[in-house]
Amino acid sequence: MENLLYELQSTQTGGTRAVALVGVVASGNLEVLLERREAPDRCVIEIATPAHGFADLWAAVTEDFAARSAAGGLRITINDGGARPDMVALRLAQGVRLMEKPE
């Protein structure tokens, strides 16, 4: 397993939900856990992936996500099962959407 950590600047996430979970690790997919644990302008993303050597791609996907989404205040944990970048972006967007909804 390769473990990656990205600390990014982002605007604050709306809503009041404390935790959200989207996706499942199976058949090349991934699981994304979002928690409100960071400063309002900071997003921390931790990734555990079996695919070594893709840190630059993960950096690009996470930086794009933080720039396009209101992810500030979130610590995001990703358990990857070999997902493609478009699936990662989809799950991250789903997670933020869920965090913005009332509990």
C-alpha positions in Angstrom: 0.0 0.0 0.0 1.1 3.5 -0.7 0.0 6.2 1.7 -0.3 9.8 0.4 -1.1 13.0 2.3 -2.2 16.3 0.7 -2.9 19.5 2.6 -4.8 22.0 0.4 -6.4 25.4 0.7 -10.2 25.6 -0.1 -13.2 27.6 0.7 -15.3 26.4 3.7 -17.8 23.6 3.2 -21.4 24.5 3.9 -23.9 22.5 6.0 -23.6 21.0 9.5 -23.1 17.3 8.9 -20.1 16.0 10.9 -19.4 12.9 8.9 -20.2 11.4 5.5 -19.2 8.2 3.7 -19.5 7.5 0.0 -18.5 4.6 -2.2 -17.3 1.1 -1.4 -13.9 -0.5 -2.0 -14.7 -3.3 -4.5 -14.1 -4.0 -8.1 -11.7 -1.0 -8.7 -13.8 1.5 -6.8 -13.0 3.5 -3.7 -14.4 4.6 -0.3 -14.3 8.2 0.8 -14.8 9.3 4.4 -15.3 13.0 5.0 -15.1 14.5 8.5 -15.2 18.1 9.8 -11.9 18.3 11.6 -9.8 21.0 10.0 -9.6 24.8 9.8 -12.3 26.4 7.7 -9.8 27.2 4.9 -7.9 23.9 4.9 -8.7 20.5 3.4 -6.5 17.5 4.3 -6.7 14.4 2.1 -5.2 11.0 3.2 -5.1 8.3 0.6 -4.3 4.6 0.9 -3.9 2.9 -2.5 -2.5 -0.3 -3.8 -1.3 1.4 -7.0 2.3 2.7 -6.5 3.8 5.5 -8.5 0.7 7.7 -9.1 1.4 10.4 -6.5 1.6 13.1 -9.2 -1.8 12.1 -10.6 -3.4 12.0 -7.1 -1.9 15.5 -6.5 -3.5 16.8 -9.7 -6.9 15.3 -8.9 -6.9 16.5 -5.3 -5.7 20.0 -6.2 -8.4 20.3 -8.9 -11.0 19.1 -6.4 -10.0 21.6 -3.7 -10.0 24.5 -6.2 -13.4 23.6 -7.6 -15.2 22.5 -4.4 -15.9 24.1 -1.1 -13.9 21.5 0.9 -12.4 23.7 3.6 -12.7 22.3 7.1 -12.7 18.7 5.9 -10.3 15.8 6.5 -10.9 13.3 3.8 -9.8 9.7 4.0 -9.7 7.7 0.7 -9.4 3.9 0.6 -8.6 3.2 -3.0 -9.2 0.0 -4.8 -7.7 1.1 -8.1 -10.3 3.7 -9.1 -9.8 5.9 -12.2 -9.4 9.7 -11.7 -12.9 10.4 -13.0 -14.4 8.1 -10.3 -12.2 9.7 -7.6 -13.5 13.2 -8.7 -17.1 11.9 -8.7 -16.8 10.4 -5.2 -15.2 13.5 -3.8 -18.0 15.7 -5.2 -20.7 13.3 -3.9 -19.1 13.4 -0.4 -19.0 17.2 -0.3 -22.7 17.3 -1.5 -23.6 15.0 1.3 -21.7 17.1 3.9 -23.8 20.1 2.8 -27.1 18.4 3.4 -28.8 18.5 6.8 -28.4 15.4 9.0 
